[in-house]
Amino acid sequence: MAHDHSAHPDFDDRLNRHGATLRRQIARLYGADHDLDALWSRIEAMLRERMATRPAVMQGLDNARIADPDWFVAPDMIGYSTYVDRFADTVTGLTAHVDHLETLGVRYLHLLALLKARAGDSDGGFAVADYLSVEPALGTMAEVEALCDRLRASRISLCVDLALNHTADDHVWALAARAGDPHYRDFYIVVDEAEAAAREALLPQVFPTTAPGNFTVVPAMGGSVWTTFYPFQWDLNWANPEVMLAMIDTMLRLANHGFEAFRLDSTAFLWKQAGTDCRNLPQAHHIVRALRAALDIVAPATLLKAEAIVPTAFVPPYFGADDGDGFEPECHLVYNNSLMVAGWVALAEQSAALPAAIVAASGGLPRGANWLTYARCHDDIGWGAVLGDLRGIDAAPEDRLTVAARFLEGAGDSWARGEPFQSDGSVLHGTNGTFASLAGLEIAGTEAEREDALRRIMLLNALAIASGGLATTYMGDEAGMTNDQSYRTDPDKAHEGRWVHRPAMDWSSLDGTDAARISGDLARLRAARIASGGAGSPTCLASDAAFAALLGIGCGKDRVFLNFSARPVPVAGGGVDRLTGQPAPAILEPWQVIWLSGADA
């Protein structure tokens, strides 16, 4: 990429507008114990240095998006998520398949596990060994820049994971810390046995079966290193401002390579504070707002997306908040994880009650913010994420979710073929499985069963798209790919059940009738949302208590109705169904969706 080393008046203007927000976060986090003026001087010098190397094409994109700040809330914003190696082996191979993404109408591409990971087990690539290098088997950063150019020509923005909570234990920072470098030892959190035990009593466990506990004894570090996830993922010490400076620099360097979005991994865990569960603390928000302000100054074309897997009530602060100094923006996008989980609960219960509650709670987004909605992803369906949504409206939420989980894992006469994650099935945790297998396509033996499974797939895709967010399809779901058991023979993957829904892309399956049906349904849903003008905050329509399976969503000027049951339900409205172009039926068939044009609704 060509760099423009001339003066940057736009930078100075943005520094004046956003610098105060950035400085406030630094003061909140570090002002009590550090020289704030000295820190700010170093940060400003870093921002100027990164601006001096920002490619001219990216500067042009910056200006275009400043002029159109809601570009990512447009009705045509549809996303796609994939692992490079599972999709096309290499970055160059993926570049050759951009035409497939264009066919799907994709405007946003999230590449998982792209950056260089630790050797051996790497938590699916989330144990990063080098933020500024590409995983060697996938390609080089130069090839990623070429991919960015190809995607940008098709108006597709590339997103990469930025693991903020931890690095791999073989990251250069960790290696230096292990070798005794005091500068880098302070990048991590090391405690003695007594403190580890005291902290552990308050901390939930993310992987209770494969990685129990939150600390790992590392003799070379002189104690126990904080490891929220796996023992080889060392939590960063964000109370050390050197971590902030290093991460801002890393983020801006990546933005200058052409990335237009960052998925901020595990944002809820960033700040550690004694006497708490170390989740969703105010300082975690100050960290992310600092990153946002740095981007707004140097690379304002770039989006931040929070992976905040928390109850819906805890999500709004990740979009930003007013802590007394005016509204401070945080992330542009936040996963609507609760809506995804609610969709599967609704299928298992044949009731729209939970998604209706989540849709109702998902409105009122601030300007310049949007949900990222989805039906499935690379991760498990984490049932605990909606416990907070259910408390207060359900006397026994754990029991309710356990029943839904067991159904999706094939209990009784279930059509689903999911598998319990991090549990033998006796404890509520998570469920694995591809979209198609969970929806019943894997075991569909008759045409009627296949039709039901395909309707359920469309139903959950409609929930994601009609809810207004940047609706994202996970690789292979557009083709109806089913569970992949081959991971069990790979010693690096056999312990990690989530690989069952991370199959290699079967390109030949795109020629099949199931793929044609699913992709065609996605295209119709996308076209309907564009025609409706709907994006951003959804609205939940009033429902008839006599028909608990029926969900109504207001999308732009349109009304969308979804039947989450195996029984027909009546629906009022009439008019034209945008999905078929035909008069809307008075009865919704099992698992059916209709999208009523605003001109008639």
Steps between C-alpha positions, in 0.01 A plus 500: 500500500623850419544732796436874513768664715376857445332716765165378628268788589215249539699329773542821697128571473413150622755523779331819618155335486579160648817555699313615809299176507817295469677698769203461737519122474873503565444722804224274634714191462847623591486857627518410869828308474678630190621825343206582274683769300786265422258225395305736278818626335597144408151417373476811284843430348387144421178622338694740279744227401222261400324777309819569306493143368126477430454410132337761279221261398410450867506874562249539217280237662532683832364818346218319320381332818523815708260648243273191532534390864207255482640307204508175698136535611371491142234236418733329251770434762522121504803319639686171471734329746751225432834342578741553212631145497153345528368721221777502241827374655689830465451874474574481128244219465242712680571792268405274210162433664394860562253452215306259725472771764385746235228255396373494860495880515766509772621844612700392805738203536629375834804273470555289810844392625688694234786630713796285601402266784708298742639166394276201576169562674403865458132513602403506135751778429402729788832445677688757292878478479545805276232762437685644202562179306270265314491132589780372269296210360236749385719755326675830556395851595575609143245243379251632756551851363426366150185335637398831660539674164284236331234518771495879503431499127184303582409724796579221747666601827747255655482426875771326702502377859690711751546297817519769769478288815800276447793395284638155435769381740746507209428860399819709502367691803441176691836356401676813622300489824590135554865588439490756781449830317325718762340723234314211342442310823271790592301434182349202684342430840692273736370416848602269782312189602291672768385782273419258222278301736326813629436630150387161371213493748335791316588417140275296266663238279487532124619146417419296812580164342805556279654795687362528853607795711626847415870473596795296378819442699799615290823454702699729270255781584532440874138416567163443333421683178141613449356284221125551466470271198771239436832463688687608187302828477652749743270785601639847434540747785299796376572685825846551348484794253777339293244238396267777382773667297609171344145403407410839349816479289418143394143589407598801289773306320242235407257769382773633275534156340141539377282344768175691538363335815625334815312239698606573855526161664384453860450868579301428816808348670758776447520663842586304815386631836513322835165416653320474163442238234714714266234526233340810350683739733492872413871501421445246221280760331759773549757278327278443197401868481869588494551264206197650323629856549843401363331357190281809461819707489718289269275249319133605524398265219552214744228328705528351847284198577460374856473134582311564823320175577290642783129546572333764284473745790881510526556562129410872452818632669704326228345743249605794719374702794495840666706489817463871561701640211247451221435184302820307428469246218646155549434220250325547167372141510413257780397139457133444582591165649184478710285523188690213340455282809135602526434384146616149584304499825194600300544210258542254787201639695284584197442835669603850395499634856875529549592653160211743544649614831848535348375691194309734730816556707718557193352831388613853571854479366701824493575665165793336324451160662364167385458144613678213335234231468547137405345156521823301548872570520833328571417481871260291704150606599584620851180456699618688806509826305121536520460403865510869586234570238274232647539581868199694615276358229557130566505331840743226390704628203771232532242225476336665201829534313606148591188364332571707188864387494408135532249532219762652269739222598255239371300399808172319451338546163715803414594570141815689612847350512709723723761389754564626855811719539725492807255264669384141493151638458415497870607863551365799307782663304495511121389313190701434184377427150468650155192702413367226273553217750339698782206586274438135410645475150757238599239233575223609265395176336189609315418796281263629768776485763742671265249774429451557874877523556542748214216711639663503844824619340317781323316583822818568699659683207189716488528570874857627449422707191163644602645606836693770319858411585797432278379144441791262451505153348753248628697307239320203354163590644393638164559148363332305782822329609454255788711392797859397431630225727845477338654728763494208746797340324717815529689504833514882497123523462349185649445660843327806350142412410435826318687363199188296422350819356817619329504274192709566193295677234350250259490704179324223313207527743417843357364320194248306709132569538528574874766764437292655222199517731689646799698751293184600315315554829789715628488708184124552533533602864779745416299649213195536724697687764651734242153570364369563853772753579543324833830486690620570851266471798215249460151532643289220639137499387214424734418131509190292561545304824297217350774438242825493696702372205441812290759780503445834329788737425483849359775547242504844343157559353423126488368233735657155518325201658672176603333178611726308741281192519412184314137612492325751272418833663273782377647840424323828435617754249439399144682680222799372301776273626831638371657154521263346246341797327166336574209613718588430861326194644265522797660186644872448554607143438741325742831692526386748232609865460310777322626853437214744452567803282453830682280619217248234600572426863 
